Amino acid sequence: MTGRRFHSPRRQTLGQIFLVPLVLGILSTVGLISALVGDGVWDGVSWITLGIPILLCAYFLLKPRRS
């Protein structure tokens, strides 16, 4: 059979699989701790670090899928 329609899945290392969830977890942890630590600059740090995972989720939910 010529002309395969489906590509075989690309193998990923353990580091590639867990890199993004690890970064999102670190960002969330930093955001939660900075929200508890203080006011002023810490509030801005918490808003930014807790907003990034939310924005990424919204982006991938609203992004059109490839067929």
The first five atom37 places (N, CA, C, CB, O) and aatype in JSON, in Angstrom:
{
  "aatype": [12, 16, 7, 1, 1, 13, 8, 15, 14, 1, 1, 5, 16, 10, 7, 5, 9, 13, 10, 19, 14, 10, 19, 10, 7, 9, 10, 15, 16, 19, 7, 10, 9, 15, 0, 10, 19, 7, 3, 7, 19, 17, 3, 7, 19, 15, 17, 9, 16, 10, 7, 9, 14, 9, 10, 10, 4, 0, 18, 13, 10, 10, 11, 14, 1, 1, 15],
  "atom_mask": [
    [1, 1, 1, 1, 1],
    [1, 1, 1, 1, 1],
    [1, 1, 1, 0, 1],
    [1, 1, 1, 1, 1],
    [1, 1, 1, 1, 1],
    [1, 1, 1, 1, 1],
    [1, 1, 1, 1, 1],
    [1, 1, 1, 1, 1],
    [1, 1, 1, 1, 1],
    [1, 1, 1, 1, 1],
    [1, 1, 1, 1, 1],
    [1, 1, 1, 1, 1],
    [1, 1, 1, 1, 1],
    [1, 1, 1, 1, 1],
    [1, 1, 1, 0, 1],
    [1, 1, 1, 1, 1],
    [1, 1, 1, 1, 1],
    [1, 1, 1, 1, 1],
    [1, 1, 1, 1, 1],
    [1, 1, 1, 1, 1],
    [1, 1, 1, 1, 1],
    [1, 1, 1, 1, 1],
    [1, 1, 1, 1, 1],
    [1, 1, 1, 1, 1],
    [1, 1, 1, 0, 1],
    [1, 1, 1, 1, 1],
    [1, 1, 1, 1, 1],
    [1, 1, 1, 1, 1],
    [1, 1, 1, 1, 1],
    [1, 1, 1, 1, 1],
    [1, 1, 1, 0, 1],
    [1, 1, 1, 1, 1],
    [1, 1, 1, 1, 1],
    [1, 1, 1, 1, 1],
    [1, 1, 1, 1, 1],
    [1, 1, 1, 1, 1],
    [1, 1, 1, 1, 1],
    [1, 1, 1, 0, 1],
    [1, 1, 1, 1, 1],
    [1, 1, 1, 0, 1],
    [1, 1, 1, 1, 1],
    [1, 1, 1, 1, 1],
    [1, 1, 1, 1, 1],
    [1, 1, 1, 0, 1],
    [1, 1, 1, 1, 1],
    [1, 1, 1, 1, 1],
    [1, 1, 1, 1, 1],
    [1, 1, 1, 1, 1],
    [1, 1, 1, 1, 1],
    [1, 1, 1, 1, 1],
    [1, 1, 1, 0, 1],
    [1, 1, 1, 1, 1],
    [1, 1, 1, 1, 1],
    [1, 1, 1, 1, 1],
    [1, 1, 1, 1, 1],
    [1, 1, 1, 1, 1],
    [1, 1, 1, 1, 1],
    [1, 1, 1, 1, 1],
    [1, 1, 1, 1, 1],
    [1, 1, 1, 1, 1],
    [1, 1, 1, 1, 1],
    [1, 1, 1, 1, 1],
    [1, 1, 1, 1, 1],
    [1, 1, 1, 1, 1],
    [1, 1, 1, 1, 1],
    [1, 1, 1, 1, 1],
    [1, 1, 1, 1, 1]
  ],
  "atom_positions": [
    [[0.85, -1.17, 0.0], [0.0, 0.0, 0.0], [0.9, 1.24, 0.0], [-0.97, -0.01, 1.22], [1.72, 1.42, 0.9]],
    [[0.75, 2.06, -0.98], [1.57, 3.26, -1.08], [0.79, 4.45, -0.54], [2.01, 3.51, -2.54], [-0.44, 4.45, -0.5]],
    [[1.54, 5.46, -0.13], [0.91, 6.69, 0.34], [0.24, 6.54, 1.69], [0.0, 0.0, 0.0], [-0.99, 6.59, 1.79]],
    [[1.02, 6.36, 2.72], [0.45, 6.24, 4.06], [-0.25, 7.53, 4.45], [1.54, 5.91, 5.09], [0.25, 8.62, 4.19]],
    [[-1.39, 7.4, 5.07], [-2.16, 8.57, 5.49], [-1.8, 9.03, 6.89], [-3.63, 8.28, 5.41], [-1.91, 10.21, 7.2]],
    [[-1.37, 8.12, 7.72], [-1.09, 8.45, 9.11], [0.4, 8.38, 9.37], [-1.85, 7.5, 10.06], [1.08, 7.47, 8.9]],
    [[0.89, 9.34, 10.1], [2.29, 9.36, 10.48], [2.47, 8.56, 11.76], [2.81, 10.81, 10.64], [1.61, 8.58, 12.64]],
    [[3.58, 7.87, 11.85], [3.85, 7.17, 13.1], [4.2, 8.2, 14.17], [5.0, 6.12, 12.92], [4.84, 9.2, 13.88]],
    [[3.79, 7.95, 15.41], [4.06, 8.93, 16.47], [5.56, 9.09, 16.71], [3.37, 8.51, 17.77], [6.31, 8.12, 16.69]],
    [[5.96, 10.33, 16.93], [7.36, 10.63, 17.19], [7.67, 10.28, 18.64], [7.68, 12.11, 16.89], [6.91, 10.64, 19.54]],
    [[8.76, 9.6, 18.86], [9.13, 9.22, 20.23], [9.7, 10.43, 20.95], [10.15, 8.07, 20.22], [10.51, 11.18, 20.4]],
    [[9.27, 10.62, 22.17], [9.73, 11.74, 22.99], [10.43, 11.2, 24.23], [8.56, 12.66, 23.37], [10.08, 10.15, 24.76]],
    [[11.41, 11.96, 24.68], [12.1, 11.59, 25.91], [11.23, 11.97, 27.1], [13.49, 12.27, 26.0], [10.27, 12.73, 26.98]],
    [[11.6, 11.44, 28.26], [10.86, 11.76, 29.48], [10.93, 13.25, 29.79], [11.41, 10.95, 30.65], [9.95, 13.83, 30.27]],
    [[12.07, 13.87, 29.52], [12.22, 15.3, 29.75], [11.31, 16.12, 28.86], [0.0, 0.0, 0.0], [10.75, 17.13, 29.3]],
    [[11.15, 15.7, 27.61], [10.27, 16.42, 26.69], [8.8, 16.28, 27.1], [10.46, 15.92, 25.26], [8.01, 17.21, 26.92]],
    [[8.45, 15.14, 27.63], [7.06, 14.9, 28.02], [6.68, 15.75, 29.23], [6.84, 13.42, 28.33], [5.59, 16.32, 29.26]],
    [[7.56, 15.84, 30.21], [7.22, 16.49, 31.47], [7.73, 17.92, 31.6], [7.75, 15.68, 32.6], [7.52, 18.53, 32.65]],
    [[8.37, 18.48, 30.59], [8.93, 19.82, 30.7], [7.85, 20.88, 30.89], [9.75, 20.14, 29.47], [7.93, 21.68, 31.82]],
    [[6.86, 20.9, 30.03], [5.82, 21.94, 30.11], [4.98, 21.81, 31.38], [4.9, 21.86, 28.88], [4.74, 22.82, 32.04]],
    [[4.52, 20.6, 31.77], [3.8, 20.52, 33.04], [4.65, 20.94, 34.25], [3.29, 19.11, 33.25], [4.13, 21.52, 35.2]],
    [[5.95, 20.65, 34.21], [6.83, 21.05, 35.29], [6.95, 22.56, 35.37], [8.21, 20.42, 35.11], [6.88, 23.14, 36.46]],
    [[7.11, 23.22, 34.23], [7.21, 24.68, 34.2], [5.9, 25.31, 34.68], [7.56, 25.18, 32.77], [5.93, 26.29, 35.43]],
    [[4.77, 24.77, 34.25], [3.48, 25.31, 34.69], [3.29, 25.11, 36.19], [2.34, 24.65, 33.91], [2.73, 25.97, 36.86]],
    [[3.74, 23.98, 36.71], [3.66, 23.74, 38.14], [4.53, 24.69, 38.94], [0.0, 0.0, 0.0], [4.12, 25.18, 39.99]],
    [[5.73, 24.95, 38.43], [6.63, 25.9, 39.1], [6.04, 27.3, 39.07], [8.02, 25.88, 38.44], [6.08, 28.01, 40.08]],
    [[5.5, 27.71, 37.92], [4.87, 29.03, 37.82], [3.71, 29.16, 38.8], [4.38, 29.28, 36.38], [3.57, 30.18, 39.47]],
    [[2.88, 28.13, 38.89], [1.74, 28.17, 39.82], [2.2, 28.24, 41.26], [0.85, 26.95, 39.62], [1.63, 28.98, 42.06]],
    [[3.23, 27.48, 41.6], [3.75, 27.49, 42.96], [4.32, 28.86, 43.32], [4.82, 26.42, 43.13], [4.06, 29.38, 44.41]],
    [[5.1, 29.44, 42.4], [5.66, 30.77, 42.64], [4.53, 31.79, 42.79], [6.62, 31.19, 41.49], [4.6, 32.67, 43.64]],
    [[3.5, 31.68, 41.96], [2.38, 32.61, 42.04], [1.62, 32.51, 43.35], [0.0, 0.0, 0.0], [1.25, 33.52, 43.94]],
    [[1.39, 31.29, 43.8], [0.66, 31.11, 45.06], [1.48, 31.59, 46.25], [0.27, 29.65, 45.25], [0.95, 32.23, 47.16]],
    [[2.76, 31.28, 46.26], [3.61, 31.73, 47.36], [3.75, 33.25, 47.37], [5.0, 31.08, 47.27], [3.69, 33.88, 48.43]],
    [[3.93, 33.84, 46.19], [4.07, 35.3, 46.14], [2.78, 36.0, 46.54], [4.48, 35.75, 44.73], [2.82, 37.12, 47.06]],
    [[1.63, 35.38, 46.32], [0.36, 35.97, 46.76], [0.25, 35.96, 48.28], [-0.82, 35.22, 46.14], [-0.39, 36.83, 48.87]],
    [[0.88, 34.98, 48.91], [0.82, 34.89, 50.36], [1.89, 35.72, 51.06], [0.96, 33.47, 50.79], [1.72, 36.11, 52.21]],
    [[2.99, 36.0, 50.36], [4.15, 36.63, 50.99], [3.93, 38.11, 51.28], [5.37, 36.46, 50.11], [4.23, 38.57, 52.38]],
    [[3.43, 38.84, 50.33], [3.35, 40.28, 50.58], [2.46, 41.01, 49.6], [0.0, 0.0, 0.0], [1.7, 40.41, 48.85]],
    [[2.59, 42.33, 49.63], [1.79, 43.2, 48.78], [2.7, 43.94, 47.8], [0.98, 44.21, 49.63], [3.92, 43.77, 47.8]],
    [[2.08, 44.75, 46.97], [2.85, 45.56, 46.02], [3.37, 44.74, 44.87], [0.0, 0.0, 0.0], [2.59, 44.2, 44.07]],
    [[4.69, 44.64, 44.78], [5.33, 43.9, 43.69], [4.91, 42.43, 43.72], [6.86, 44.02, 43.78], [4.72, 41.82, 42.67]],
    [[4.77, 41.87, 44.9], [4.39, 40.46, 45.03], [3.02, 40.19, 44.42], [4.4, 40.04, 46.5], [2.78, 39.12, 43.86]],
    [[2.12, 41.16, 44.53], [0.8, 41.0, 43.91], [0.93, 40.9, 42.39], [-0.13, 42.17, 44.29], [0.26, 40.09, 41.75]],
    [[1.78, 41.74, 41.82], [2.01, 41.68, 40.37], [2.63, 40.37, 39.94], [0.0, 0.0, 0.0], [2.25, 39.8, 38.91]],
    [[3.59, 39.88, 40.72], [4.22, 38.59, 40.41], [3.18, 37.48, 40.44], [5.38, 38.29, 41.4], [3.17, 36.61, 39.57]],
    [[2.32, 37.51, 41.45], [1.31, 36.45, 41.55], [0.31, 36.53, 40.4], [0.58, 36.56, 42.9], [-0.08, 35.49, 39.86]],
    [[-0.12, 37.72, 40.02], [-1.05, 37.86, 38.9], [-0.44, 37.32, 37.61], [-1.45, 39.33, 38.72], [-1.11, 36.61, 36.86]],
    [[0.8, 37.66, 37.36], [1.45, 37.22, 36.12], [1.66, 35.71, 36.11], [2.8, 37.94, 35.93], [1.3, 35.03, 35.15]],
    [[2.25, 35.19, 37.2], [2.57, 33.76, 37.21], [1.33, 32.88, 37.28], [3.48, 33.45, 38.36], [1.36, 31.75, 36.79]],
    [[0.26, 33.35, 37.88], [-0.97, 32.56, 37.89], [-1.8, 32.78, 36.63], [-1.8, 32.91, 39.11], [-2.66, 31.95, 36.31]],
    [[-1.56, 33.86, 35.93], [-2.3, 34.12, 34.69], [-1.76, 33.36, 33.49], [0.0, 0.0, 0.0], [-2.51, 33.05, 32.56]],
    [[-0.47, 33.06, 33.49], [0.13, 32.37, 32.34], [-0.51, 31.0, 32.09], [1.64, 32.19, 32.56], [-0.87, 30.73, 30.95]],
    [[-0.67, 30.13, 33.09], [-1.33, 28.85, 32.82], [-2.77, 29.0, 32.32], [-1.32, 27.99, 34.07], [-3.23, 28.23, 31.48]],
    [[-3.48, 30.01, 32.85], [-4.86, 30.24, 32.42], [-4.89, 30.68, 30.96], [-5.54, 31.3, 33.31], [-5.72, 30.2, 30.18]],
    [[-3.99, 31.58, 30.59], [-3.93, 32.03, 29.19], [-3.55, 30.89, 28.25], [-2.92, 33.18, 29.06], [-4.09, 30.79, 27.15]],
    [[-2.62, 30.05, 28.66], [-2.25, 28.9, 27.83], [-3.4, 27.93, 27.64], [-1.06, 28.18, 28.44], [-3.61, 27.42, 26.54]],
    [[-4.16, 27.67, 28.7], [-5.33, 26.8, 28.58], [-6.36, 27.4, 27.63], [-5.97, 26.56, 29.96], [-6.91, 26.69, 26.78]],
    [[-6.62, 28.68, 27.76], [-7.58, 29.34, 26.88], [-7.1, 29.31, 25.43], [-7.81, 30.79, 27.32], [-7.89, 29.08, 24.52]],
    [[-5.81, 29.52, 25.22], [-5.26, 29.5, 23.86], [-5.47, 28.13, 23.21], [-3.76, 29.85, 23.88], [-5.93, 28.05, 22.07]],
    [[-5.14, 27.06, 23.93], [-5.24, 25.74, 23.33], [-6.68, 25.25, 23.24], [-4.42, 24.76, 24.12], [-6.97, 24.38, 22.42]],
    [[-7.58, 25.77, 24.05], [-8.98, 25.43, 23.92], [-9.63, 26.12, 22.72], [-9.72, 25.79, 25.19], [-10.49, 25.54, 22.06]],
    [[-9.21, 27.35, 22.46], [-9.82, 28.14, 21.38], [-9.12, 27.98, 20.05], [-9.83, 29.58, 21.77], [-9.65, 28.41, 19.02]],
    [[-7.94, 27.39, 20.03], [-7.17, 27.22, 18.8], [-7.85, 26.22, 17.88], [-5.72, 26.77, 19.11], [-8.25, 25.14, 18.32]],
    [[-7.99, 26.57, 16.59], [-8.6, 25.61, 15.67], [-7.72, 24.36, 15.54], [-8.84, 26.26, 14.28], [-6.49, 24.44, 15.51]],
    [[-8.37, 23.23, 15.45], [-7.64, 21.96, 15.34], [-7.34, 21.63, 13.89], [-8.43, 20.81, 15.98], [-8.11, 21.96, 12.98]],
    [[-6.2, 20.98, 13.7], [-5.84, 20.52, 12.34], [-6.62, 19.27, 12.03], [-4.31, 20.27, 12.21], [-6.86, 18.44, 12.9]],
    [[-7.0, 19.14, 10.79], [-7.73, 17.92, 10.4], [-6.81, 16.89, 9.8], [-8.82, 18.25, 9.42], [-7.26, 15.81, 9.41]]
  ]
}
